[in-house]
Amino acid sequence: MKINAIAIVSAAALFAGCAGNNDQSQTAGTDTGLAADIKHHIAVLANGSLLGRKPFSVGEKKTISYIASEYKKLGLEPGNNGSYFQEVPMVEIASTADDFKVNGKTTLDLKPGVDFVASTRREQDTISLKNSPLVFAGFGVVAPEFNWNDYKGLDVKGKTVIVLVNDPGFKAPEKLFKGDTMSYYGRWTYKYEEAARQGAAGVIIVHQTEPASYGWQVIQNSFTGSKLYLQQADKHMNRCKIEGWISEQAATKLLASAGITGNIRDYARRKDFKAVQLGSSVSLSVKNTLKYSKSNNVIGIFKGSERPDETILYTAHWDHFGIGKPDAKGDSIYNGAVDNASGVAAILAVAKKFAQQKDKPKRSIVFLAVTAEEQGLLGSEYYATHPIYPLNKTVANLNIDALSDFGETSNFSITGKGQNDLDDYVIKFTKAKGWDVIGDENPGSGSYYRSDHFNFAKVGVPALDLHNGAKSIQRGEEFGKEKLKEYNDQRYHQPSDEYSDAMDTRGMAQTADLMYKLGVQLSGETTFPGWKKGSEFKAVRDKMIGK
């Protein structure tokens, strides 16, 4: 998608005044100007005219044009050789599955979108499983460092594996893996990758709400319809034919036919666990519509005055789910106000603060709004593997994703707290104000692997993902926890995540201000923050910068 200067100007004109004067609700306490800027940008980015900000859509064109116009207005230079855009080549695969037919020890006829969801990454018109034997492979994990191998002695070629979400450590009666803190082995992306490495024809994950950290409706909304993938030379033929999820209710019936009853997680984490041939097979066909195109990351830079080759990288994903399944009110636009208009709004507000500085930062400050996070962190993966600025001179990645909209808090949450030195900066800034810093409030959800900072961590760049916490300054911690639960249950990845005049963006402003202060601090230093001892990302970074 080629974007020119005319489109940028048009977008700026289109959205001028879109937010109206809705910022009067913000009261003194934190930086009210910052809170007002964030609220204005959310009102624009979550507006229905952007059609849910899905890549490849008219909504993308409007969204990235708006972001680029704001960069230009603030004085950021184009970040990619004279362009504000980095093209990200992707393929969109719209899959339509027929019934999931099980025959053998048990007979089931499961309905797509109700009992299961299924898709494929393979770039073919039709993909089919025909009488593929079903195997229960526990958690679907091969983890040598934890002495765990669910595929030991198992040949799954031509077969379809049924695996559990999360990893063996979650709510285990004894310490396994990282306990309730999800390892990457618990992430659904890993389950698909490992099944493909094992040569399985299909892989189906059993959904359970607590270990997944979200309800079945999130699967129904997020894993259906068209999906985007980075283009690959082999057209994804190295992946399983079918990737999908099955509801716990349907999975319970299927597993019971092979004598697996009761707590299936306890069954799968027994020390003597061996994969179970279910005595049944599945037949399933998926028809695909393929579309090849290019989405865009949006990148701008304030060049450093002394060490311009060293960069501090702010990121937030601009995309959401577009138009999808209507909710009970008939609303089908997935506006993504919190997720993640709030993050883009925050980095734009931070950029404004840098623009207003009297002295230029000594290191370069880069702002990167990435595409297709909701499709598997694709935009950040593409940048991390095709960096515009050298990774060994990238000081840090400061990522903002889904800030809470219930006002100021006296605590803040760092996803994956304890991984790198950036935590120490945040703790120093918050301690001065009497605020607390905590780790993941829900470590079993695998949040560290669910936003764009993870792709920078994987390539060794110290990465921080910071959120406002639950301790509401005005109304207390219980109120904050209720609001977080309400968002997760009623708005996360649903059409109801939309802009409202009642949004209190002062907590978002607190987080953005902390990220700004961190950028200022890093930009004036000559040292590089690193990973803490024991982090799995330390060796990559040390090698990168020649330690």
N, C-alpha and C positions, 0 to 999 in steps of 0.2 A: 504494500500500500504506500504509494508515493505521496508525501505531504509537502505542499509548497507554502511559500510565504503568504499567498493569498488566502489559503485555508486557515492559516494561523490568525490573520487579521480578522477574517470572517467569524472565526470562533470567538475571538475576543469581543466582537460587536454583538454576537448572538447572545452571549452570556452576561453582558454588562447589566448590572443591577438585578440579576436573577434572584439573588438572595434577599433582596429587599432590606428593610431595616429591622431585622429580627434579632439583632444583637443587644437590644436594650435590656434583655432579661439577665445579662451577665452582670454580676455585682463585683464590687471591689474585693480584693483578697489576693489573687494571683495577678499575672499580667493580663489585664482585661483586653488590651489591644491584641495580644496574641490569641486569646480565646475568641475574640470577635473575628479575626482573620480566619481561624480554623472553621468557625461556624459558617462563615460566608462560603468558603471553598466546599464544605460538605454539601451545602444547599445546592451548589452548582453541580457537583460531581454525582450527587444522588438524585438529581432531577430526572423525572420520567422521560424527558426528551433524549436522554443518553441511552435509553433502552437497556439498562442493566450492564452497560460497559463490557459487552462480550467482545473478545478479539475477533477480527475479520468482519465486524459489523459496522453499520453506520454509526453505532454508538462508540466504537473504537475511534473512528475518524474524529468525531466531536470531542471525545475525551482527550486524546493525545494532542489535538490542536489547542485545546484549552490549556493544558499543562505547559506546552511549548510557548504559548503566548504569555503565560505568567512568568516563565523563565526569562523571556525576552524583556518583559516589562521591568523585572527586577535587576536587569543588567548582567544576567548570566550569559556567558558565551556558549555557542553551540558546542556540545561535548564530543562530537564524533566527526572530526575532520571537516568542520564547517556546517554540520547538520545537527539538529537537535534529536535526530532519530537514529536508532540502531535497528536495522531490519532483522527479524527473527523468523527464519523459514520454518513453517509448520505445516502439518497436514491435519485437516479436520475430518474426523470419521464419525458419521452419524449411523449408529447401529440400531437395528430393529430385531429383537429376538422373538422367536416363536416359543411355544410352551417347552418347559423343562420336563421331559418325559422320562420317568424312571421305571425300569422293568427288572424283574428278578425276584429276590426275596421279598421285596415290597414293590408296589405299584403306586406311583404318584404322578400327578399331572399338575405341575406348578405353573402359576401364571406370572408372566413378566410384569415388573413394576409393582406386583402385589407380594408374591412369595420370594422372588429373586430379582436381581438385575444382572445383566450379562452384556459384555461388549468385547471387542477385539482391537488390538493394535495392528494386526496384519492388514496390509493395504490390498485387500481383495474384495471383490463384489459380494461373495458369499463364503462364509466359513461354517463348517459343520462338524459336530461330534456325532458319530454314529455308533451306538452301542459301546461307548467308551466306559470301561470298568471303573467303578467308583472306589476310592481308597480314602480312609480317614487317616491323615498323616499328622495327627496331633496339632501342634502349633506351626508345623511347616518350617522348622528352624534347624539350621546347621550352624552351631556356634562352638568351634573348637576351644575357645578360651573359657567357656562354661561347661566343657565336656558334655555337649548336648548335640544329638543328631537324630532328628525325627525321621530322616530318610535312610538311616543305616540299614544296609541289606535289602533295600527296596528298589525295585525296578518299576518306574512309573511311565515308561515310554508308552504312549498311546492311551494312557489312563488319565482320569480326572481326579485330582486330589481335593479333599475337603479339609480345610484347616481352620483353626481358631484364631480370632483376633487377639492382639496384644501378645505378650510373651509369658513363659511359665512363671515368672516372678510375681505377676500381679495377683495380690490377695492370697498368695501361697502361705500355707501354714508354717513353712520353713523358708529360710532365706535362699532364694534362687535368683539368678541373674542379678538385676539391680533392685530387687524387691518391687515395691509399687511404682518405682520410677521406670517408665518404659525405655527399653533399649531400642536400637534401630531394628532389632530382630522382631519387635512387636508391631512395627509399622506395616500397613497394608502394602505399600510399595515394595518392601522387602519380600513379603510373601509371594508376590507376583514374580519378582526377580529370581528368587530361589527355585520356585516351581519350574520356571523356564530353564534354569541351569540344570535341573534334574531331568529335563526332557519330557515333562508332563504335557499332555495334550490340552488339559484344562485345569484351572485352579479356581475354587470357589471358597470364599471366606465366610465363616459362620458369624453373623452379627449378634453381639450381645451388648446391651446398652452401657452397662457400667465399665467393662474393660475397653470398649470403643470410645467412651466418653461422650457419645452422642446417640440419639435415638434412631430408629429405623427410618423415620421420615427424612432424616438427613441423607441417608443412602438413597432413598427414593428420589430425592430432589437433585442430589449432587452427582450421582453415578448413572443417571439416565440422560437421554438426549445425546447431542453431539459432543465429542471430546476432541481436544487438541493434543498433538504430540509433536516434538521436534522431528524434523525430517531425518531419516536415516538411509544410508546407501542400500541396505538390505531390505528396505520397506518393512522393517519390524518382523521379519520372518524368524528371527531368533527368539521371539516371545511365544508363550502358549497361544494356542488357537483361541481359547476362550478365557477371559478373566471376569470374575464376578463376585457377587455376594448372595447369601441366602439368609432368610429370616431365621431367628432362633426357633420359632414355632415349627417351620418346615423342616429345619435341620434335626430337631428333636425326633420327629417322626422317622426321618431317614436313618438316623443313627440307631434308633431303637430296634430297627429290623435286624441289626447285627449284634444286638445284645448290649449296646452302649446306652446305658440309662443313668439316671441320677445326675450328679454334678460332672458334666463332661470335661470340665477343666481339671478337676482332681484326677479323673481317669487319665487324661493326656499327660499329666506331669508325674505319674508314677515312675519310679526308677526303672521298672521292668517294662515300661511301655514299648510296644511294637505296633507299627502301623497295621491297621485292620482293613482287610479286603471286605467290602460291604456286601458282596454277593449280589450286587445289582449293577446295572449300567445305565448311562444317560445318553439320550439323543437330543440334540439341540442344534438349531441353525440360526445364524445371525446374518442378516442382509445389511450391506454397508453402502452408504453414499459417501464418496471421497471428494474432498476439495483441497487443492493445494494453493497456499497463499503465504503471505508474509505479514506478521504482526510487527509491532514496534515497541521497543524500549524507548523512553524519552530521557535524554541526558543533557545536563547543562553544567557549566563549571565556572567557579571563581578561581582564577589562576593565582597561585601563591606568589608572594613578593620576593621570597628568598629561596625557597626549595619547591619550585612549581612541579617538579617531577615526582614529588611525594604527595599522595592523595589520601584524603579522608572521604569515605564514600557513604552518603546517606541513601537509603533505599526504602521504597514502599511500593506495593503492587497496586496498579490502577484498575485492574480488571475485576469483574464479577461474573455472574452466570447468565446475563442477558434476559431473554424472555423464555419462560419455562412453564412448568406445571402450575396452574392457577391454585390459589389457596381457597379457603372456605368463603372468602369475600369476593372471589373472582379476580383477584389481583394476580397478574402473571409476570410483572416486571420485578426482577430481582435487583433492587436499587443498590444494595450494599453500602448503606450509609456508614455504619460502623466498620464493616468489612468490605473495602478498605478505603472508602472515601476519607475516613478520619486520618489514615496514615499519610495519604497523599497531601491532604490539607495540612497536616503537621509539618511535613518536610518543606512545603511551600512557605509556611509561616516561618520556619527556621531559616530558609533562604532569604526571606525578607529581613530578618534580624542581621544576617551576615552582610546584606546589601547596605544596611544602615550603619554599619561599623565605620568609625572614623579611620581606623588603620586597617589595611588589607591583611588577611591572614597570611602567615609566612609559608604555610603549605597550601596546596590547592584543595578546594572544597568542591566535591562533585555530588550532584543530585541526580539520582537514577530512579525513575518511576518505571517499574518493570511490568511486563505483560504476563498473562497466563499463569499466575500463581495458583489460581483455583483449579487449573488443569494439571497440576503436578510440579509447580515451581519452575516452569519452563523458561520464562524470561530471564530470571536470575541464573539458571543453569547455563543458558546460552551465553550470557555475559561472562560468567566465571570461566567458561571454556573458550570464549573468544573475547578476552578482555581488551578494552580500548586503552586502559592505563595499566602498566605492568603490576602484576600481583605482588611481586617482591618489594615494590615501592608503595603498595596500598597499605596505609598505616592501620586502618580499621574500617569495618563495616558497621554502620549504625542503622539498624532496621526498625521501622515502626509499622505495626500491623494491628488493627482493630483495637482502638482505644475506647475505654468505657465512657459513657455519656451521662453519668450521674453526679458529676461535680468533683470538687477537690477531695483528695485523700491524703492521709498521713503516712501511707506506706506505698511502696512500689515493688513490682515483681520483675525479676530478671529470669527470662527463660533459660534454663541450663545454668543457673547460678553456680559459680565455682569453677567455671571452665577457663576463664582468662582474666588478664589484668584489668580489663575495662570495668569489671565489677567494682574494683577498688576505687576508681574515680567516682562512680555513681554513689557509692557508700559515703565517700568524703563529702560530696555535695549535699546529700540528703541529711547527713548527721548534723551539719551546720544549721539546719532548719528544724532539727528534732524529729525528722521522719525516719521510718524504718525501711529496710530493703530485705525482701524475702525471695526465696526461690519459687519454683513452680507451685502454684496452689493446688494443682491437680497433676502431679508428676506422672500418673499413669496414662495421661492422654497423649504422651509423646509429642508435646508441643515443640520441643527442640527440633523436630524433623518436619514441622508443618508450616514453616514460613521461610522466606527467602534468605535469611541469614545463614541457614544450614548449607546452602550451596557455596557460600564464601568460606564457612568453616571447613568444609570438605577439602578445599584447595589451600587451606592453611591461614587464611586471613582472620585475625581476631574479630569476632562478630558479636554484637550485642543486640538483643531483642528486649526492649524495655516497655513495661505497661504500668499504668496506674493501678493501685491495689484495691482492696475491699474496704479499708477503714475510712469511711466517709467522715470528713471533718465536721460536717453539719449534722449528720444523722446517725453516725455510729457504724460499727462494723457489721452488725446483723443486717442493717439496711443495705449496705454495699454487697454483702453476700447474696441477699435476696435479688438484687438487681442483676448481679452476674448470672445467677441461676435462671432468672427470667429471660435474659438475653439468650443464653445457651439453649433453653427449652423452647422459646417462642419466636426468636428472631434469627438466630444463626442459620445462614444459608437458606433463608426463607424470604418471600416477598415482603414480609413485615419489617425487615431491616431497612427502614426508610427514614428520610429526614423528617424531623419535627421541630417546630419552633420551640418546643419545650426542652430540647436537648441542652444539657448543661455541659459546655465544652471547657470549663475551667480546669477539670482534671486532665483533659487532653493537653491543655496549655502548660500545666505543670510538667508533664512528661516531655513535651516538645522543648520547654525551656531547659530541662536537664540535658537533653540531647544537644541543644545548642551550646550550653556551657562546656560539655564534654568536647565538642568539636573545636571550640575556642582554645581549650586547654591543650588538646593534641596538636593543634595547628601551630602553637608556639613552642613546642618541644622539638628536640633533635633525636630523642630516643624512640624506639618502637615498642608498643605494648606486645606482650607475648602470651602464650598459653601456659597455664599452670601445670605443674608436675602431675602426671597421671592422666592428663587429657589426651584423648586419642588423636587430637589434631596437632599436638606439639611437634612431633617428628617432621610432619610435612612443612610446617613453618620454619623450623630450624634449618632444614635442608634448603629451603627456598632463599633464606637470607644469609646463608653461609655460616651458620653457627657450628 
